Amino acid sequence: MSDQMPRNEIRESNWTPQERAEFTRRRRGRNLLLLAALGGFSLLIYAIAIVKLHEYGQMW
C-alpha cells in the first residue's frame, strides 16, 4: 500500500463570471450564518456557566 494521499485532478471551471459571483455571495452568506450560530452557541454555554457558578457561590 502507498502512504501517499490520493491526488485530486485539477480541472478548469466552466462557470460564468455571474455564476462565480453568485456562488461567492451565497457562500459568504452561509459562512456568516454559521459564524453567528457558533457565536450564539458559545454565548449560551458561557451564560449557563456564569449562572451555575454564581448559583453555587463559586464565582465571587
N, C-alpha and C positions, 0 to 999 in steps of 0.2 A: 504494500500500500504506500501511496505517496503522502508525504506530510504537507504538501502544498495545498493551499485553498483553491477551489475551482475558480477559473477565470471567467469574468463576465465579458461578453462581447460588447464592444463599443460600436454603436451604430448611429447614424445620423438621424436627427429628429425630422419628422415630416410635418411638424406643427407650423402653422402660420404665425406671424408675429401677434395677431389678435388672440389666437388660441393660447399662445405662451403667456401673454399678458393676463388673460382671464384665469389661467391656471395659477399664476403667481399671486393674483389678487385673492383667489379662493384659498390658497394655501396660507397666505398671511392671515386671513380671517380665521381659519381653523387653528393656527398657531396661537393667535391672541385669545381665542376662546379657551383653548387648553391651558394657557397661562393663567387666565382668570379662574378657571376651575381648580387648578392646583393651588393657586394662591388662596382661594376661598377655603379649600380643604385644610390647608396649613393653618389659616387663621382660626378655623373651627377647632382644630386639635389644640392649638395654643390657648384658646379661650377656655376650653374644657379643663386643660391642665391648670390654668390660673385659678379657676373656680374651685377645683378639687383641692389644690394646695391651700387656698385661703380657707376653705371649709374646714379642713383638718388642722388649721393653725400652724402649718409648717412654713408658711411663706414669710411672715413678719414677726 
